[in-house]
């Protein structure tokens, strides 16, 4: 009981010290940036450097608490940059299917049995018919893609 109480007091003191340190650090965030703290990515070179740093950190077999925090921060910064610079165009399920057929050198008739006939494939590709859950499951397995690619954006 006494050990548990001491441990609890230690945690409270440690948390208070951490909060005090954070308050001190955040008193001048510009200084943190000047000293090299991670900041918004603004170029491909920075993206490359941050990505390499993230790979090094995620290769650690037993990351420290600080390393886990760095992994989370770098991930957020990289995701933000990539979303702004590499966003994927929105595509309809028919466009995605048309693209996959083209990339695999297939014709409509090649997937007709998967979707229930050539007329169904034609209707899907023309936008007159929507893919159902069974179609999406079969197509995602056939083309080795996430079922999410067949859902409208």
LINLINLIN-V531548 format. One record per run of one state. SS is the DSSP state (@ for helix, = for strand, . for the rest). FROM is the first residue (numbers start at 1). TO is the last residue. If there is no record, write none. Layout:
ss: {SS:SS}
from: {FROM:FROM}
to: {TO:TO}
//
This chain:
ss: {.:@:.:@:.:@:.:@:.:@:.:@:.:@:.:@:.:@:.}
from: {1:2:27:29:35:44:59:65:86:93:104:108:116:118:127:133:144:147:151}
to: {1:26:28:34:43:58:64:85:92:103:107:115:117:126:132:143:146:150:153}
//
